């Protein structure tokens, strides 16, 4: 069994994860629709709005902020 370097309370979460942060939903920058994403997505992933159909590339900054760029 691998040893976890963090205790459960000390694991980085949210913005503390930086580029490794994963997201479960996003608001489309074009049509403002909320899109749930079951598998989660992160930096470099391509995602599509379920409502307007536009594709975006996820860009997560070092501080864990999500930006969506049209693909």
N, C-alpha and C positions, 0 to 999 in steps of 0.2 A: 504494500500500500504506500503510495507516495506521501511524503510529508508536506503538508501545506505550510507555507512560510508565514501565513497570517492566521491569527485567531479569528473566529467568526466576527467579533466586534471590530477588529482592526483592518478588515479587508477594505480596499478602496471601493467606493461606490460613486455613481453619478459622475459629476464633473471631475472627480479625483482620478478617474480611469484614463483621462486624456483621450488619445486616439483609439484606445481599446474599448471605449464606451459603445454599447449597443443600444438601439432604440426599438421600441415596440410599436410606435405609430408616428405619423407625421402629418402636418397640415400642408396641403398642396400650395405652393407659392402662386400658382396661376388661378385656381378656382376656390381656394380656401377650404376645400373639403378635407375632413379628417379621414385618414386612411390607416386602419389598424394593420399591423404586420406581424403575423403569428410567429414566424421564425426569427424575427429580429433582423436588424441590418446595422451596418457600421461603415467605417471609413472605406471608401473605394467601391462600395456596392452600388449597383444600378437598381433603381426602383421605379415603379410606374404608378401613377395616380389611377385609382379604380374608377374615377368619375369622368375626368376629362381626357385620360389616356396619355398624357405627356410623360416622358421618361426623364428621370433625374439621376445624377450621380451624387452620392452622399460624400460630403467632405467634412470630417470631424477635426476640429482644431486641437492643438496640444492641450488646450484648457477644457476640452470635452464639449465644445459647442458645435451644433449641427448646422451646416449650410448645404442647401440643395442647389446644384447647378444643372441647367438643362443639358441633357445628353444629346 
